[in-house]
Amino acid sequence: MLASSLVLEETKDALQERAPELVWLFDLLITLLPLEMVPDASHEAVDGHAGLCRDEADIPLILAAAAARVDYLMTADNDLNDEDESTTELRKMVSPISPLAFLRYIMKWPEDRIVPILSRTWRDLDVEDDASFRQLLVDNGYGPLL
């Protein structure tokens, strides 16, 4: 799994707005996941790709993914996932895919495994009652957080 510092920063900011009590969990997951960090796009590169997509704030993400030659750019952002004229140019650089489509078509998850998570949010995570997650925390020195 690849990520850039911009992606991690924006994800954490969004989580801070929506579920601030779970930011610690995001921080923990980032330390435990086997992430390969990729460089953020330069300001010059971003400026040179004005008009690449509907939301110009997405240009650095697209360029970082393209430079890293990712197989898929997994995102829930419809500005990137919509298949219309607004995404024609960016689709020449990356292959955006929603998390649901990734699970369904790439990971080949069956519907009975997908349906229960369709409406789940960060707040639905019951980490305090999940024994395997509790053990993961303890094993990685995060036991005091419990």
C-alpha positions as a Python dict, from the first residue, in 0.01 Angstrom:
ca = {
    (1, 'M'): (0, 0, 0),
    (2, 'L'): (134, 341, -98),
    (3, 'A'): (59, 680, 55),
    (4, 'S'): (193, 1031, 42),
    (5, 'S'): (226, 1266, 338),
    (6, 'L'): (-47, 1484, 182),
    (7, 'V'): (-291, 1191, 172),
    (8, 'L'): (-221, 1098, 533),
    (9, 'E'): (-254, 1460, 645),
    (10, 'E'): (-585, 1512, 462),
    (11, 'T'): (-724, 1183, 591),
    (12, 'K'): (-633, 1268, 946),
    (13, 'D'): (-783, 1618, 913),
    (14, 'A'): (-1110, 1471, 781),
    (15, 'L'): (-1122, 1220, 1065),
    (16, 'Q'): (-1047, 1497, 1315),
    (17, 'E'): (-1359, 1679, 1189),
    (18, 'R'): (-1587, 1373, 1179),
    (19, 'A'): (-1470, 1154, 1468),
    (20, 'P'): (-1195, 1324, 1670),
    (21, 'E'): (-1210, 1057, 1939),
    (22, 'L'): (-1071, 808, 1687),
    (23, 'V'): (-769, 1002, 1559),
    (24, 'W'): (-549, 793, 1788),
    (25, 'L'): (-673, 481, 1608),
    (26, 'F'): (-578, 627, 1270),
    (27, 'D'): (-232, 712, 1405),
    (28, 'L'): (-197, 358, 1532),
    (29, 'L'): (-305, 203, 1203),
    (30, 'I'): (-52, 414, 1016),
    (31, 'T'): (226, 282, 1238),
    (32, 'L'): (111, -79, 1195),
    (33, 'L'): (31, -87, 824),
    (34, 'P'): (308, -171, 580),
    (35, 'L'): (292, 167, 407),
    (36, 'E'): (538, 273, 142),
    (37, 'M'): (561, 650, 138),
    (38, 'V'): (576, 821, -200),
    (39, 'P'): (683, 1180, -260),
    (40, 'D'): (424, 1453, -289),
    (41, 'A'): (402, 1627, -625),
    (42, 'S'): (600, 1951, -661),
    (43, 'H'): (423, 2285, -680),
    (44, 'E'): (554, 2327, -1034),
    (45, 'A'): (405, 1994, -1142),
    (46, 'V'): (71, 2081, -983),
    (47, 'D'): (66, 2421, -1153),
    (48, 'G'): (150, 2255, -1485),
    (49, 'H'): (-158, 2030, -1461),
    (50, 'A'): (-425, 2292, -1396),
    (51, 'G'): (-760, 2169, -1523),
    (52, 'L'): (-671, 1801, -1487),
    (53, 'C'): (-984, 1736, -1278),
    (54, 'R'): (-1292, 1909, -1133),
    (55, 'D'): (-1136, 1976, -794),
    (56, 'E'): (-791, 2123, -838),
    (57, 'A'): (-708, 2025, -478),
    (58, 'D'): (-697, 1665, -608),
    (59, 'I'): (-417, 1734, -858),
    (60, 'P'): (-131, 1665, -609),
    (61, 'L'): (-290, 1329, -522),
    (62, 'I'): (-326, 1230, -887),
    (63, 'L'): (30, 1331, -972),
    (64, 'A'): (180, 1148, -672),
    (65, 'A'): (-14, 833, -763),
    (66, 'A'): (89, 859, -1128),
    (67, 'A'): (456, 913, -1039),
    (68, 'A'): (443, 607, -812),
    (69, 'R'): (285, 406, -1095),
    (70, 'V'): (12, 270, -871),
    (71, 'D'): (-219, 1, -1006),
    (72, 'Y'): (-524, 175, -859),
    (73, 'L'): (-598, 502, -686),
    (74, 'M'): (-852, 397, -425),
    (75, 'T'): (-1073, 689, -332),
    (76, 'A'): (-1430, 764, -231),
    (77, 'D'): (-1402, 1104, -405),
    (78, 'N'): (-1657, 1123, -687),
    (79, 'D'): (-1454, 1403, -844),
    (80, 'L'): (-1208, 1128, -931),
    (81, 'N'): (-1435, 824, -966),
    (82, 'D'): (-1705, 968, -1192),
    (83, 'E'): (-1660, 836, -1544),
    (84, 'D'): (-1737, 1145, -1749),
    (85, 'E'): (-1554, 1416, -1941),
    (86, 'S'): (-1422, 1569, -1616),
    (87, 'T'): (-1208, 1259, -1550),
    (88, 'T'): (-1094, 1177, -1902),
    (89, 'E'): (-745, 1325, -1866),
    (90, 'L'): (-678, 1197, -1515),
    (91, 'R'): (-778, 843, -1625),
    (92, 'K'): (-491, 854, -1873),
    (93, 'M'): (-258, 886, -1572),
    (94, 'V'): (-421, 672, -1299),
    (95, 'S'): (-707, 427, -1251),
    (96, 'P'): (-933, 563, -978),
    (97, 'I'): (-1152, 308, -801),
    (98, 'S'): (-1390, 333, -507),
    (99, 'P'): (-1323, 121, -198),
    (100, 'L'): (-1643, -74, -267),
    (101, 'A'): (-1547, -143, -630),
    (102, 'F'): (-1198, -244, -515),
    (103, 'L'): (-1338, -501, -271),
    (104, 'R'): (-1595, -625, -520),
    (105, 'Y'): (-1396, -641, -846),
    (106, 'I'): (-1030, -653, -750),
    (107, 'M'): (-1039, -844, -420),
    (108, 'K'): (-1338, -1050, -541),
    (109, 'W'): (-1522, -1024, -210),
    (110, 'P'): (-1865, -1192, -217),
    (111, 'E'): (-2174, -977, -155),
    (112, 'D'): (-2241, -1142, 181),
    (113, 'R'): (-1908, -1003, 300),
    (114, 'I'): (-1961, -658, 148),
    (115, 'V'): (-2320, -585, 255),
    (116, 'P'): (-2248, -564, 630),
    (117, 'I'): (-1985, -291, 579),
    (118, 'L'): (-2168, -71, 328),
    (119, 'S'): (-2295, 178, 583),
    (120, 'R'): (-2026, 134, 846),
    (121, 'T'): (-1841, 441, 971),
    (122, 'W'): (-1535, 497, 1189),
    (123, 'R'): (-1769, 542, 1486),
    (124, 'D'): (-1903, 190, 1431),
    (125, 'L'): (-1566, 40, 1519),
    (126, 'D'): (-1595, -114, 1861),
    (127, 'V'): (-1226, -148, 1929),
    (128, 'E'): (-1268, -174, 2304),
    (129, 'D'): (-1473, -495, 2270),
    (130, 'D'): (-1270, -655, 1991),
    (131, 'A'): (-1037, -905, 2159),
    (132, 'S'): (-807, -945, 1858),
    (133, 'F'): (-769, -571, 1822),
    (134, 'R'): (-704, -534, 2195),
    (135, 'Q'): (-429, -796, 2167),
    (136, 'L'): (-280, -614, 1866),
    (137, 'L'): (-263, -296, 2074),
    (138, 'V'): (-96, -475, 2364),
    (139, 'D'): (150, -654, 2135),
    (140, 'N'): (257, -321, 1984),
    (141, 'G'): (297, -131, 2309),
    (142, 'Y'): (-36, 53, 2297),
    (143, 'G'): (-194, -130, 2589),
    (144, 'P'): (-213, 189, 2803),
    (145, 'L'): (-457, 334, 2548),
    (146, 'L'): (-716, 78, 2649),
}
